[in-house]
Amino acid sequence: MSSARCPDCSVPLLMKMDGSSAVCPNCGREFPCTESEHTPPATSIPSQRLVQLTSAFEDSLGQFLAQKCNTDALLSCCQDVSQLPKSYQNILSERFAYDLMDACRKKKPAKLWKPLLQGIMATAPVFPETQYQKVMCCALTSIGNDLISPVEQALVNWRRHPEMQKNKAKALEILESCNNATRQVLDILDWDFISKHQELFENPLTELFERLNSISWDVESLTCLRPTADNPRQYEQYPLLSNTSHIAQRSTLFQNRSIVDNRKYQLRHSCNRVRQQRKDTYWQAHPEQRAELENRWVELRMNIAALRRKISLSPQITRMQEIQNELNQLAAESASLGLLQYRQKMELRARETALNEEFSRLDLQFNELEKETQNQIYVLQEELDRVTKELDGVVS
């Protein structure tokens, strides 16, 4: 029953203290359950308390969306949840995650993103790490869709309508919209919080930065250059680049791109450093395991190299090369014979036939040997990849 949901609200149901029924924390509707559907948790609390906690969270979230930014109320609610039994924490955190992701997916003014992101960050204590990462990924993706997608669409329209490319005012408008979107995204993000949870943010933030860089380069190439009148494949700078506003926006474009690049580098470098430190600490505590893996890694590399030498230095290959050289000599000798030297030509032809038959027989043998050896290499390579992965990322 813990996985059941309310048919009206699609919200996970919460078990009552006596285990006789489950209640929806959203609408309060009760659902009877049989013994087979439920195993009571070790500690039970009244369903009314669960409804109160859920309502308190939703009120706090509503205050964020209304720009009241009551972080203390939301954090207090999350701390209350963290005191509950684990089974209830999981159910409520799932409900909270559902509410937050639903709020993220709804299009909203850019000014509401910062308080919403603050609200998500305040809920970190109540979420399991994987679930919190899912919520944050949803939030950052939605931020990109709200703030970056309009610029991407403007660039698509710019490409589709050549007459628009002659409009300097439109070029300046796209430049400004790109700079505004980049600045809004950078202002929304709380870098102090991100630095403390950097690995949770690494993938969604990297994807967001890539989108910002992509529109930055596209805007520069499409709004600062245009095809020449003589050759559509050649480009020239806009004559109005001397315009003060245009130059200022281009300068801002370059500065924003530099900031995004630095943030992306810092995030990747910091995450790599943390992973390396964690890995070094692990191996210092497990030297025997590391030595065993390293020895196995060297052994596998040597075995794979030996099997590859077995293929390249096989007797079949050596003999096939000898046969090919002899066939070349026979061909040259046959070409040097005159028209009346018929007997010698027939002897050479018979020799060529025998060599070709031997070559075909050796080729089949070599193919079987190569197939069998490659299968052995494949098995060893899979183990080598596993050992390499364990050495490089055993605690990543």
Sequence and secondary structure as in RCSB ss.txt:
>XXXX:A:sequence
MSSARCPDCSVPLLMKMDGSSAVCPNCGREFPCTESEHTPPATSIPSQRLVQLTSAFEDSLGQFLAQKCNTDALL
SCCQDVSQLPKSYQNILSERFAYDLMDACRKKKPAKLWKPLLQGIMATAPVFPETQYQKVMCCALTSIGNDLISP
VEQALVNWRRHPEMQKNKAKALEILESCNNATRQVLDILDWDFISKHQELFENPLTELFERLNSISWDVESLTCL
RPTADNPRQYEQYPLLSNTSHIAQRSTLFQNRSIVDNRKYQLRHSCNRVRQQRKDTYWQAHPEQRAELENRWVEL
RMNIAALRRKISLSPQITRMQEIQNELNQLAAESASLGLLQYRQKMELRARETALNEEFSRLDLQFNELEKETQN
QIYVLQEELDRVTKELDGVVS
>XXXX:A:secstr
 TT B TTT  B EE TTSSEEE TTT  EEE  GGG    SS   HHHHHHHHHHHHHHHHHHHTT   HHHHH
HHHHHHHTS HHHHHHHHHHHHHHHHHHHHS   GGGHHHHHHHHHHTGGGS HHHHHHHHHHHHHHHHHHHTHH
HHHHHHHHHH GGGGG HHHHHHHHHHHHHHHHHHHHHS HHHHHHSHHHHHHHHHHHHHHHHHHHHHHHHHHSE
EE SS TTSEEE GGGGSHHHHHHHHHHHHHHHHHHHHHHHHHHHHHHHHHHHHHHHHHH HHHHHHHHHHHHHH
HHHHHHHHHHHHT HHHHHHHHHHHHHHHHHHHHHHS TT HHHHHHHHHHHHHHHHHHHHHHHHHHHHHHHHHH
HHHHHHHHHHHHHHHHHHTT 
